[in-house]
Amino acid sequence: MKKMRLYGTCSALGALTVTGERSISGLLVAIKYLDTSFAEGADIVISTTSADGLNTNLLTITDGDASATYYPRHVVHSEAGAALTGTAGGDRTMPLLEGVPKMVVADGGNGGVGGVILYWLE
């Protein structure tokens, strides 16, 4: 299993953008959210941008107020391309990772500190 840490300190306006040091490829297992001192109610978006410019949202944390571990899963599709319901429990899969990871924080507070660790299988 591989991991990459995206961590930083918010500006005076409570904003923060951290870009991964390299492109990654694999299947996302989990995202550990590390709320060291972000303001209560911080909004965090973790995504990737591939070489062809495709942005993929991996996780959105709205009004985050405590560290936690998340296991994002995507609904799969039938052979005809229709999205399955996701209600059977087995209709979900680990998201495909392709590209450079990025974390964007809004409302993190002046000098708020925190981040995420991405865990994936190559």
N, C-alpha and C positions, 0 to 999 in steps of 0.2 A: 504494500500500500504506500502511496506517495502522499505528501502533504505540502501545503504552501500557506504561509501566514501573510495576511493583509492587515496591517495595523498602523495606526497613526493618531495624530492630534488634530482636533478641529480648529478652524480659524476663529477669529473673534465673532464671526457671524454664525458659528455652529456648523459650518460646512466642512466636508472632508471627502477627497477622492484619492483612493490608493489603487495603483495599477500593479499587477503581478510582474515579477522580474522576467518572466518568459511565458511562451505559449505552452499550454498543456493539452494532452489528449487522453481520453479514457472515459470511465464511467464514474459519476459522482456517487460517493457512498454517504458522506455526511458533511455538515457545516457546523463547526463549533463557533458560537457567537460569544465574544469576550467583551462584556460591558464593564470596563475598568472604571470609567468616570463619565460616560456620556450622560447628558441631561436626560431625566425621565421623559419619555415620549419621543425619543430619537427614532427617525425612520432610516432604515438601512436597506439598500438594494445590492445584491450580489449578482454579477452577470459575467459573460464572456463575450469577446469580440473575435471572430475568426479572421483568417487572412483575407477572405473574400468580403469582409465587412458585415457579416451576419451577426447581429446581437442576440444572445440567448439569455433570458432572465432565469436565474437558478433559484433565487429565494428573495422574498420581500418581507422584511420585518417592520411592521407598523407599530409605533408607540412602544418600542423596545424599552424594557426597564430592568432586565435581569439577564445574566449570562445563561445560555442554554445550548443544547445540541439538537440540531434539526436533521431530518432524513428526507429531503425533498424527493418526490417521485412524480413522474409524468404519466398521464393516461396514455395507453397504447392504442393502436388502430387495427381495424380488421384488414383482411387482404384487399378489400374494396376501398380502403382509405378512410373509412368512417371511424370517428372516435368511439371507442367502447365506453360503457357507462362509468367504469371505475368503481362500481358498487360491489363487485364480487371479490374485491381484495387482491385478486391476481391480475387485475387489469392495469397494473401500474408497473413501471420499470425505472431503473436508475437513469437519470438524465445523462445524455451524451455531452461530454466536455470536449470542446474544440476551440482553442484560441487563448487569448490573454485574459485572465480573470481581472475583475475590477470590483471594488466596493465603493459605493457612494453613500455618504451619510448626510442627512439634513436634520436640522434641529438638535444637533449633538451637544450644544452648549459651548460657550466660549472656553476653549482649552480642553474640551472633553476628549478623553482618550479611550480607545478601544479598537476592536477589529474582529476578524474571523480567521479561522483555520479551515481550509478546504482539504478534505480527504478523498482520494480517488484511486481507482484501479486502472493501471495502464493496460 
